[in-house]
Amino acid sequence: MSTQPTYDQLATLPAFAVQPVPTAFEDSNGFLNVRHYLGIGSEGLDESLYDVGIPFNWPIVSGFACLSAEHHLTYLHELKTGDQMSVRVRLVGRSERAAHAVVYVLDDTNQRIACVFEEIFLCVKLADRKTAPWPEDVAAGLDRRVAEHAGIDWKPELSGCLNLR
């Protein structure tokens, strides 16, 4: 039995990557092709990191980038072409060089969760393409968001297969 949060609980989080499912993303059945759930969720995660100190041009202005290391995806409901969707993000932890997020792709038309994925993403110094400690300002921003999200009155369902290291 799933213990995912409800649509109403998730709808209280800020919405990112808000858009209808485009025709160009549909599969031969008229639904969102499976390969696009991760892309849309990642777009929303990127947008959510802006306020913690990671703008879209972070690699250019800082020499650092966020790179995905691991994902665990669960598909709960299909999205049809034209359905309105959004992404909600909950940060659950941070280490010296990584962060752990849960990303929810919502079907706002039918008010349900379409897909949920966990992601471990890394701070990488572009000059040598190796992991690096989060810059102080970003670490502080991530810590604030993790603490804020820890205060939410529901717990995210975690896969148990992803861990910070």
C-alpha positions as CSV (number, residue, x, y, z in Angstrom):
1,M,0.0,0.0,0.0
2,S,1.4,3.4,-1.0
3,T,1.9,6.0,1.7
4,Q,2.6,8.8,-0.8
5,P,1.3,12.2,0.3
6,T,-2.0,13.3,-1.1
7,Y,-2.4,15.7,-4.0
8,D,-3.8,18.3,-1.5
9,Q,-0.8,18.0,0.7
10,L,1.6,18.4,-2.3
11,A,-0.4,21.3,-3.7
12,T,0.7,23.4,-0.6
13,L,4.3,23.3,-1.9
14,P,5.5,25.8,-4.6
15,A,4.7,24.7,-8.2
16,F,7.4,24.5,-10.8
17,A,7.6,23.6,-14.5
18,V,3.8,24.3,-14.7
19,Q,2.6,23.4,-18.2
20,P,0.2,21.3,-20.2
21,V,1.4,18.0,-21.6
22,P,2.6,19.0,-25.1
23,T,1.6,17.0,-28.1
24,A,5.3,16.6,-29.0
25,F,5.8,14.6,-25.8
26,E,2.9,12.1,-26.4
27,D,3.4,8.4,-27.2
28,S,1.4,6.4,-29.7
29,N,-1.4,6.0,-27.1
30,G,-1.9,9.8,-26.6
31,F,-0.2,9.8,-23.2
32,L,3.0,11.5,-21.9
33,N,5.9,9.3,-23.1
34,V,7.6,7.7,-20.2
35,R,11.0,9.3,-21.1
36,H,9.6,12.8,-20.4
37,Y,8.6,12.3,-16.8
38,L,12.2,12.5,-15.6
39,G,12.9,15.5,-17.8
40,I,9.9,17.5,-16.6
41,G,10.6,16.6,-13.0
42,S,14.3,17.6,-13.4
43,E,13.2,20.9,-14.9
44,G,11.1,21.5,-11.8
45,L,13.9,20.5,-9.5
46,D,16.2,22.9,-11.3
47,E,13.7,25.7,-10.9
48,S,13.3,24.9,-7.1
49,L,17.0,25.3,-6.5
50,Y,17.1,28.9,-7.7
51,D,16.1,30.1,-4.3
52,V,18.8,28.1,-2.5
53,G,21.5,29.8,-4.5
54,I,21.7,27.6,-7.6
55,P,20.5,29.8,-10.6
56,F,20.3,28.4,-14.1
57,N,23.5,30.0,-15.0
58,W,25.4,28.7,-12.0
59,P,28.0,26.8,-14.1
60,I,28.9,30.0,-15.9
61,V,29.0,32.3,-12.9
62,S,30.5,29.9,-10.4
63,G,32.3,27.1,-12.2
64,F,30.1,24.6,-10.3
65,A,27.2,22.4,-11.6
66,C,24.6,20.0,-10.1
67,L,24.9,16.6,-11.7
68,S,22.4,13.7,-11.1
69,A,24.0,10.6,-9.6
70,E,21.0,8.3,-8.8
71,H,17.2,8.2,-9.4
72,H,14.4,6.0,-8.3
73,L,11.2,6.5,-10.2
74,T,7.7,5.3,-9.5
75,Y,4.9,5.9,-12.0
76,L,1.5,6.1,-10.4
77,H,-0.9,7.6,-13.1
78,E,-0.6,8.5,-16.7
79,L,-0.8,12.0,-18.0
80,K,-2.7,12.6,-21.2
81,T,-1.8,15.1,-23.9
82,G,-3.2,18.5,-22.8
83,D,-3.4,17.6,-19.1
84,Q,-2.1,20.4,-16.9
85,M,0.9,19.3,-14.8
86,S,3.3,20.7,-12.3
87,V,6.3,19.7,-10.2
88,R,6.6,19.9,-6.4
89,V,9.9,19.3,-4.7
90,R,10.9,18.2,-1.2
91,L,14.5,18.3,-0.1
92,V,15.2,15.6,2.5
93,G,18.9,15.9,3.2
94,R,22.3,17.2,2.3
95,S,25.9,16.0,2.8
96,E,29.1,17.8,2.1
97,R,28.9,17.1,-1.7
98,A,25.4,15.8,-2.4
99,A,21.7,16.5,-1.8
100,H,18.7,14.2,-1.7
101,A,15.3,15.3,-3.1
102,V,11.9,13.8,-3.7
103,V,10.3,15.2,-6.9
104,Y,6.6,14.9,-7.6
105,V,5.1,15.3,-11.1
106,L,1.5,16.2,-10.5
107,D,-1.5,15.7,-12.7
108,D,-3.3,19.0,-11.9
109,T,-6.2,18.2,-14.2
110,N,-7.2,15.1,-12.3
111,Q,-5.6,16.2,-9.0
112,R,-3.3,13.2,-8.4
113,I,0.3,12.2,-8.4
114,A,1.5,11.0,-11.8
115,C,5.1,10.2,-11.0
116,V,7.4,10.5,-8.0
117,F,11.2,10.2,-8.1
118,E,14.0,10.4,-5.6
119,E,17.2,11.9,-6.8
120,I,20.7,12.2,-5.4
121,F,22.5,15.1,-7.0
122,L,26.1,16.2,-6.6
123,C,28.0,19.4,-6.5
124,V,30.7,19.2,-9.3
125,K,33.5,21.6,-10.1
126,L,33.4,21.9,-13.8
127,A,37.2,22.5,-14.2
128,D,38.0,18.9,-13.3
129,R,34.6,17.3,-13.3
130,K,35.0,16.0,-9.8
131,T,32.7,16.3,-6.8
132,A,33.3,19.3,-4.6
133,P,31.9,20.6,-1.3
134,W,28.9,22.9,-1.7
135,P,29.9,26.5,-1.7
136,E,29.1,28.1,1.7
137,D,26.1,30.1,0.5
138,V,24.6,27.2,-1.4
139,A,25.1,24.8,1.6
140,A,23.4,27.3,3.8
141,G,20.5,27.6,1.4
142,L,20.1,23.8,1.1
143,D,20.2,23.5,4.9
144,R,17.5,26.1,5.3
145,R,15.3,24.3,2.7
146,V,15.9,20.9,4.2
147,A,15.0,22.3,7.7
148,E,11.9,24.0,6.3
149,H,10.8,20.8,4.6
150,A,11.5,18.7,7.7
151,G,8.8,20.8,9.4
152,I,6.1,19.7,7.0
153,D,3.5,17.6,8.7
154,W,3.8,14.6,6.3
155,K,6.7,12.4,5.6
156,P,7.8,11.5,2.0
157,E,7.8,7.9,1.1
158,L,11.4,7.0,0.4
159,S,12.6,4.0,-1.6
160,G,15.3,3.1,0.9
161,C,17.7,2.5,-2.0
162,L,19.2,6.0,-2.2
163,N,21.4,7.4,0.5
164,L,23.6,10.4,0.9
165,R,27.3,9.7,1.3
